[in-house]
Amino acid sequence: MTELSESPVLSQCAVYADMFGFRHTMKIAHQDETKITRTRSRLYALILSVLGPAQLAKLYPYLQTRLERLLDKELSPAQMHADGSLCLPLAETCRVMASRMMGLMFFGEELTSNPAFSKAVYDHPQQTVRCMALFQLMPRVISPLIHTIVTRRGAAMKLILNLFMPIIDSETKNWTEPAGLKELTLLDIFTKETQATRDYWSPETLTQALMGLLLAASHQPWEILHEEIRTAQETQPLDYQRLTQLPLLDSFMRETARLVLLDKWNIRRKALKDYTFTDGTPHVPVGATICVSSYNVSHDPATYPDPETFDGRRFVDGNHKDSTHRYADVSEHYLIWGYGSLACPGRFHATLILKLALVNILLRYHIRLEDPKMQSHWMYEAFSMPYESTKVIFTPRGTAERCNK
Ligand code: HEM
């Protein structure tokens, strides 16, 4: 697995460029692809996984305030039915929440308060995924046309680029985002880290890289959990450190990710030349894609006894043979983040957003599916996709308790 993950001949970037049609959506210079992508990977790893956790602790209060405002607005008592509950489409609600929270983390308060910008940030990753699906079905020659139609001539990207151009051109000095949050945003950090290499990192390249990152960030994947969270914040409000120390929450999230995989195949690499693994097999011809079945790994009964059963306490009770047990860990028995030096550097950012959203929702609401028997997802090739029709019912905790009395 390490050889598959690390060999320079087996390219991660080439696989995703094929899948997402980046040749149409992003003007990546392909002549020196391997060198450029390795440099980019190092920059992502430095900013996200090395500097990231310290930044996340400082970002925490801004994210918490944004989430509270979002919940007050979207799930306010004024919108509740007479029985005090509210029924919302699950997939769309998750997407909107993730986009608003990630938007703050990436671009700060001022830009994301602009409705046109916020809409563009919400639309762009979805349009890219829609293009990806259509590129697989249609002949390659019409890919540029599909891209033009789906993205409405790249309207979202153009709007975002117009707003970023003066910010990046001035090395963020002209950006009126108030100090405090400004220095914590990925737009500010990436602009400063790339200042010395502005020839390559033009405003356009940087904007495309940030929107590519946002696409990477747009993945989507209960009473005992509420009890753990409620008890943890009884003594003092949760902060970043304490949020990372809720074992049951981590266990539930990891078990969910283990059982319902976003992607059944991970560590995809495309052979840039013919390649034979050091022990003689397998042989990968140039142009072929090789990957590991994350499904087999996470459903292996030798590592996870009774693998088809959801056991939310599995990683608290030690009912597994892996040496790691946390949601954000990387391990050969748990591949949701990939493996090796290219494993997802944004995993700490993703984990914080998911935990914040879960904790705040569970503290405020009882949640249940409108139809508990419905299928949770469908498969598109190796990807689990949520049904847009799935609805979830939110009942504010006080209300449900009053109704039950
Ligand atoms: C639940 C959410 C997420 C999941 C499941 C996920 C999963 C993955 C996986 C499987 C890979 C490929 C690893 C490999 O090929 O070995 C990857 C790569 C990557 N992810 Fe994530 N990711 C998530 C969220 C994020 C976020 C929030 C960010 C940014 C803030 C991000 C940034 C990246 C980047 C930059 C790469 C490419 C790494 C490189 O080229 O070195 N991801 N991610």
Boltz pocket constraint, residues with backbone or C-beta under 6 A from the ligand:
constraints:
  - pocket:
      binder: B
      contacts: [[A, 5], [A, 12], [A, 37], [A, 40], [A, 41], [A, 42], [A, 44], [A, 45], [A, 48], [A, 213], [A, 214], [A, 216], [A, 217], [A, 218], [A, 219], [A, 220], [A, 221], [A, 262], [A, 266], [A, 267], [A, 268], [A, 335], [A, 336], [A, 337], [A, 338], [A, 339], [A, 340], [A, 341], [A, 342], [A, 343], [A, 344], [A, 345], [A, 346], [A, 347], [A, 349], [A, 350]]
      max_distance: 6.0
